[in-house]
Amino acid sequence: MTKWNLVAAAGAIIAVAFFIAQLIHGFVFGLGLALFGAGEQINHPRGSEVVRGKIVNSSIKTGINPREPDFFSLSLVAIGIGLVAISLLLAVFAP
């Protein structure tokens, strides 16, 4: 499980908890966090590469997370950041 999966899962848990408690700013925050985590997970797919060693017939397999953004993942990230900002404004300025 990558860190972006954890961010998305935490956002979903926060959103459900605040939805049950009927607090809109917390729900919007959790939803934004979940969308942000999902978008970043799409941006950073898991991969691996084989690095050849200097010794004959030696190699090592390393994990890499290259950034491969596309329109859908960038829109999820942008919507998530926007929802987090809106929720913070709601929490600060709401009566």
ChimeraX attribute file (.defattr): number of C-alpha atoms within 10 A of each C-alpha:
attribute: neighborCount
match mode: 1-to-1
recipient: residues
	/A:1	5
	/A:2	11
	/A:3	11
	/A:4	19
	/A:5	17
	/A:6	15
	/A:7	20
	/A:8	23
	/A:9	18
	/A:10	17
	/A:11	25
	/A:12	21
	/A:13	16
	/A:14	20
	/A:15	24
	/A:16	16
	/A:17	15
	/A:18	18
	/A:19	16
	/A:20	11
	/A:21	11
	/A:22	11
	/A:23	13
	/A:24	16
	/A:25	22
	/A:26	23
	/A:27	25
	/A:28	25
	/A:29	27
	/A:30	29
	/A:31	25
	/A:32	28
	/A:33	27
	/A:34	27
	/A:35	27
	/A:36	27
	/A:37	26
	/A:38	22
	/A:39	26
	/A:40	23
	/A:41	23
	/A:42	20
	/A:43	21
	/A:44	17
	/A:45	14
	/A:46	13
	/A:47	10
	/A:48	11
	/A:49	10
	/A:50	10
	/A:51	11
	/A:52	12
	/A:53	10
	/A:54	8
	/A:55	7
	/A:56	7
	/A:57	7
	/A:58	9
	/A:59	12
	/A:60	9
	/A:61	10
	/A:62	10
	/A:63	10
	/A:64	12
	/A:65	13
	/A:66	12
	/A:67	13
	/A:68	11
	/A:69	16
	/A:70	11
	/A:71	10
	/A:72	12
	/A:73	21
	/A:74	16
	/A:75	15
	/A:76	20
	/A:77	24
	/A:78	16
	/A:79	18
	/A:80	24
	/A:81	17
	/A:82	17
	/A:83	22
	/A:84	23
	/A:85	15
	/A:86	16
	/A:87	22
	/A:88	16
	/A:89	12
	/A:90	16
	/A:91	15
	/A:92	10
	/A:93	8
	/A:94	9
	/A:95	5
